[in-house]
Amino acid sequence: MIDISSKPSRAWVKLTAPYQNPDIRRSLGQLANSAIPYLLLWIAMAWTFQVGWWPLTLLLSVPAAGMLVRLFIIFHDCTHSSFFKDQKWNDRIGLILGVFTFTPYHSWRRSHAIHHATSGDLDRRGIGDVDTLTVREYMNLSWLDRLRYRIYRHPLFLFVIGAPFLFVVINRFPLKSDPERERRGVHLTTLAILAMAIALSAWLGWQTFVVVQGSILLLASIVGVWMFYVQHQFEETYWKPHPDWDYFQAAVEGSSFYKLPAVLQWFTGNIGFHHIHHLSPRVPNYELERCFKENALFQNCKTLTLGQSLRTLNWRLWDEDLQRMVGFARVGQLRRAVRMAAAGTD
């Protein structure tokens, strides 16, 4: 028995071993109950838009976006080789879903693996994560770079503008560090998306395709980026310089348990159990809840409710002195303290 107050360690990972076996029936069932409703909703949206019922079209985009988020979770599991036992099937389904989710499979798999391997490491930021500066780093920036960072971290830019831009534009370009296969995969995914867009536009009209696919992708990308953001950007998250960084602590202490209503948990594929996922990415999404419920150890974690998660929008910088996320107001406090200390010295 592991002491519930002990630090996260490799021993904790052993507790997840019984949950790391993909069940082909459950995997295919989840694929079916996500892909089929998504396609039916897409068709219904296209029909309602063409007959002039555009308010219904936009209304249907909400569950359709939820289904696309759920498909992305399956895509995500495939990148971790946790959805099927056979790696070939993880790759095949992942490649197909990469077209639907506007995400290149092999390139994203590589960058996401880097995210898992470096999450919470102050000296290895920049790939697969939300840009986060420390208070000291921010204070040392020029006024123009501070403005850029403030714009980037503003919710309107990060979610409404940045999220769809990530999937539509940024995902069309490989990383400079990507090997040739990953670079080729990015371009092939883009060609497949373009072929899909041309075919559907020729069949239904480009206006129908843009409205239907655009509204779904906008909502789904906002939700997807929000889920990723909120589970690592909470106040008492984990950031350490590399010499002090620990993978297991970063996984558990730097990832939250996002306690969502049942319907939202279903649409987001249980990814709210993010601390377990980071500790053991080989656990299929449909086993995360059972792993959580059957091991009290994993229940002793940072829990965020839907209401509490909105507060994460206030935290923009990591304060190395306080060891927590803070807002920009903290910078003003420090500057006033410095001026007062200087005045006292004079």
C-alpha positions in Angstrom: 0.0 0.0 0.0 1.4 3.4 -1.0 1.1 6.2 1.6 -1.5 8.7 0.2 0.7 11.6 1.5 3.9 10.3 -0.3 5.4 12.1 -3.2 4.4 10.9 -6.7 6.8 8.3 -7.9 7.3 5.4 -10.3 5.4 3.2 -7.8 2.3 5.3 -8.5 2.5 4.3 -12.2 2.4 0.7 -11.2 -1.1 1.2 -9.9 -2.2 2.2 -13.4 -0.9 -1.1 -15.0 -4.3 -3.0 -14.7 -6.0 -0.1 -16.7 -3.5 0.0 -19.6 -5.1 -2.7 -21.7 -7.2 -1.4 -24.6 -10.5 -3.3 -25.1 -11.2 -3.6 -28.9 -15.0 -3.7 -28.3 -15.0 -0.6 -26.2 -12.6 1.2 -28.6 -14.7 0.4 -31.6 -17.9 1.3 -29.7 -16.5 4.6 -28.7 -15.3 5.3 -32.3 -18.8 4.5 -33.5 -20.7 6.5 -31.0 -18.5 9.5 -31.8 -17.9 9.4 -35.5 -21.5 8.4 -36.6 -23.3 11.1 -34.6 -20.7 13.6 -35.8 -21.3 12.8 -39.5 -25.1 12.8 -39.0 -24.9 16.2 -37.3 -22.7 17.5 -40.1 -25.2 16.4 -42.7 -28.1 17.8 -40.7 -26.3 21.2 -40.4 -25.7 21.2 -44.2 -29.3 20.5 -44.9 -30.8 23.1 -42.5 -28.4 25.7 -43.9 -29.4 25.1 -47.4 -33.2 25.2 -46.7 -32.7 28.5 -44.8 -33.0 27.3 -41.3 -29.6 28.8 -40.3 -30.4 29.4 -36.6 -30.9 25.6 -36.3 -27.7 25.1 -38.2 -25.8 27.1 -35.6 -27.7 25.3 -32.8 -26.6 22.0 -34.1 -23.0 23.1 -34.2 -22.9 22.8 -30.4 -23.3 19.0 -30.2 -21.4 18.6 -33.5 -18.4 20.4 -31.9 -18.8 18.2 -28.8 -18.5 15.2 -31.1 -15.4 16.6 -32.8 -13.8 17.1 -29.4 -14.6 13.5 -28.6 -13.0 12.4 -31.8 -9.9 14.4 -31.0 -9.6 12.5 -27.7 -9.6 9.3 -29.7 -7.0 10.8 -32.0 -5.1 11.8 -28.9 -5.3 8.2 -27.5 -4.0 6.9 -30.8 -0.9 9.2 -30.6 -0.2 7.6 -27.2 -0.7 4.0 -28.6 -3.4 3.5 -26.0 -6.6 3.2 -28.1 -5.7 -0.1 -29.8 -3.2 -2.8 -28.9 -2.0 -3.0 -32.5 0.1 0.0 -33.3 -0.9 -0.2 -36.9 -4.5 0.5 -36.1 -3.6 3.4 -33.8 -1.7 4.9 -36.7 -4.5 4.2 -39.3 -7.3 5.6 -37.2 -5.1 8.5 -36.0 -4.2 9.5 -39.6 -7.9 9.5 -40.6 -9.0 11.4 -37.5 -6.2 13.8 -38.1 -8.0 15.0 -41.3 -11.3 15.5 -39.5 -9.6 17.3 -36.6 -7.3 19.4 -38.8 -4.3 18.0 -36.9 -1.3 16.1 -38.5 -1.0 12.8 -36.8 2.8 12.1 -36.7 3.9 15.6 -36.1 1.4 16.2 -33.3 2.3 12.8 -31.7 5.9 13.9 -31.5 5.2 17.4 -30.1 2.7 16.0 -27.6 5.2 13.4 -26.4 7.6 16.3 -25.8 4.9 18.1 -23.9 4.5 15.0 -21.6 8.3 14.7 -21.2 8.8 18.4 -20.3 5.6 19.5 -18.6 6.4 21.8 -15.7 10.1 22.1 -16.6 11.0 25.8 -16.7 14.1 25.1 -18.7 12.3 23.1 -21.4 9.3 25.2 -22.3 8.1 26.0 -25.8 6.8 22.8 -27.5 3.3 21.6 -27.0 2.4 23.9 -24.2 0.8 27.3 -23.6 3.6 30.0 -23.4 4.1 30.8 -19.8 6.7 33.3 -18.4 7.9 33.8 -14.9 7.4 37.1 -13.2 11.2 37.9 -13.4 11.2 37.1 -17.2 8.2 39.3 -17.8 9.7 42.2 -15.8 12.9 42.0 -17.9 11.1 42.3 -21.2 10.9 45.4 -23.3 7.5 47.2 -23.2 6.7 45.9 -26.7 7.4 42.3 -25.7 5.3 42.7 -22.5 2.5 44.0 -24.7 2.8 41.0 -27.0 2.7 38.6 -24.1 -0.4 40.4 -22.6 -2.2 40.1 -25.9 -1.2 36.5 -26.2 -2.5 35.6 -22.7 -5.7 37.5 -23.1 -8.7 35.1 -23.2 -10.2 36.6 -26.3 -6.9 36.1 -28.2 -6.0 32.8 -26.7 -9.3 31.0 -27.2 -11.4 32.9 -29.8 -8.6 33.9 -32.1 -5.7 31.7 -31.3 -7.5 28.3 -30.9 -9.0 28.2 -34.5 -5.8 29.8 -35.9 -3.9 26.9 -34.4 -5.9 24.2 -36.1 -6.5 26.0 -39.4 -3.2 27.7 -40.0 -0.4 26.7 -37.6 -1.1 23.0 -38.0 -0.5 23.4 -41.7 3.3 24.0 -41.1 5.7 21.4 -39.7 8.0 22.3 -36.8 11.6 23.1 -37.7 12.7 20.2 -35.6 10.4 17.7 -37.3 12.1 14.8 -39.1 11.2 14.2 -42.8 8.4 11.8 -42.1 6.6 14.2 -39.8 7.1 17.1 -42.3 5.7 15.0 -45.1 2.8 13.9 -42.9 1.9 17.6 -42.2 1.7 18.3 -45.9 -0.3 15.1 -46.7 -2.8 16.0 -44.0 -3.2 19.5 -45.5 -3.7 18.0 -49.0 -6.4 15.6 -47.6 -8.2 18.5 -45.8 -8.0 20.5 -49.0 -9.4 17.6 -51.1 -12.2 17.1 -48.6 -13.0 20.9 -48.6 -13.1 21.0 -52.5 -15.2 17.9 -52.8 -17.8 19.0 -50.2 -17.8 22.6 -51.6 -18.4 21.3 -55.1 -21.3 19.1 -53.9 -22.9 21.4 -51.3 -21.6 24.8 -52.2 -18.6 26.6 -50.6 -20.9 28.7 -48.4 -22.4 25.6 -46.9 -19.0 24.0 -46.2 -17.5 27.2 -44.7 -20.5 27.8 -42.4 -20.9 24.2 -41.3 -17.2 23.2 -40.9 -16.2 26.7 -39.7 -18.8 26.9 -36.9 -18.0 23.3 -35.7 -14.2 23.9 -35.8 -14.5 27.3 -34.1 -16.4 25.8 -31.1 -14.4 22.6 -30.9 -11.1 24.4 -31.0 -12.1 26.8 -28.3 -13.2 23.8 -26.1 -10.0 21.8 -26.9 -7.6 24.6 -26.1 -9.6 25.5 -23.0 -9.3 21.9 -21.7 -5.6 21.9 -22.3 -5.1 25.3 -20.8 -7.2 24.9 -17.6 -5.6 21.6 -16.6 -2.1 23.0 -16.4 -2.6 26.7 -15.7 -4.3 26.6 -12.3 -2.9 28.6 -9.4 -1.0 25.9 -7.6 0.4 24.1 -10.6 3.9 22.7 -10.9 6.9 24.5 -12.4 10.6 23.8 -11.5 14.0 24.5 -13.0 15.3 21.4 -14.7 17.7 20.3 -11.9 14.8 20.3 -9.4 12.2 19.0 -11.9 10.6 15.5 -11.4 8.5 13.8 -14.0 6.2 12.1 -11.5 5.6 15.2 -9.5 5.0 17.3 -12.6 2.5 14.7 -13.9 0.4 14.7 -10.7 0.9 18.1 -9.2 1.1 20.0 -12.5 -2.1 18.5 -13.9 -5.6 19.0 -12.4 -8.6 16.7 -12.0 -11.3 18.7 -13.9 -14.5 17.6 -12.3 -17.1 18.2 -15.0 -20.8 17.4 -15.2 -21.4 13.9 -16.6 -22.5 15.1 -20.1 -19.4 17.3 -20.5 -17.1 14.6 -19.1 -18.5 12.3 -21.9 -18.0 14.8 -24.7 -14.4 15.5 -23.5 -13.6 11.8 -23.3 -12.6 11.7 -19.6 -9.6 13.9 -20.2 -10.5 15.8 -17.0 -8.7 13.0 -15.2 -5.6 14.7 -16.5 -3.2 13.9 -13.6 -3.7 10.1 -14.2 -3.3 10.6 -18.0 0.0 12.5 -17.5 1.2 9.9 -15.0 0.4 7.0 -17.4 -0.5 8.0 -21.0 -1.0 4.3 -21.9 -4.3 4.2 -20.0 -7.2 4.5 -22.6 -9.5 7.4 -22.0 -12.4 5.1 -21.2 -10.4 3.6 -18.3 -9.4 6.8 -16.6 -12.5 7.2 -14.5 -12.3 3.6 -13.2 -8.6 4.1 -12.3 -9.5 7.2 -10.4 -12.4 5.6 -8.5 -10.6 2.5 -7.5 -7.4 4.2 -6.2 -7.8 6.6 -3.4 -4.3 7.8 -4.1 -5.4 9.5 -7.3 -8.3 11.2 -5.5 -5.9 13.2 -3.4 -5.2 15.8 -6.2 -5.9 19.3 -7.3 -9.6 19.3 -8.2 -11.2 22.0 -10.3 -15.0 22.4 -10.8 -16.4 24.1 -13.8 -16.9 27.3 -11.7 -13.5 27.2 -10.1 -11.8 26.7 -13.5 -12.9 30.2 -14.7 -10.5 31.7 -12.1 -7.5 30.3 -14.1 -8.1 33.1 -16.5 -6.6 35.4 -13.9 -3.3 33.7 -13.7 -0.8 34.7 -16.4 2.7 34.4 -14.9 4.6 31.9 -12.7 5.9 33.5 -9.5 9.1 31.6 -8.5 9.1 33.2 -5.1 5.5 32.4 -4.2 5.5 29.1 -6.2 2.2 29.7 -7.8 0.6 31.3 -10.8 -0.2 35.0 -10.4 -1.8 37.8 -12.4 -0.2 40.9 -13.9 -1.1 42.8 -10.8 1.7 41.0 -9.0 4.2 42.8 -11.2 2.8 46.1 -10.1 3.1 45.1 -6.5 6.8 44.1 -6.9 7.6 47.3 -8.7 6.0 49.4 -5.9 7.9 47.4 -3.4 11.2 48.1 -5.2 10.4 51.9 -5.4 9.6 52.0 -1.7 12.7 50.2 -0.8 14.8 52.5 -2.9 13.1 55.6 -1.4 13.8 54.2 2.1 17.4 53.7 1.2 17.7 57.3 0.0 
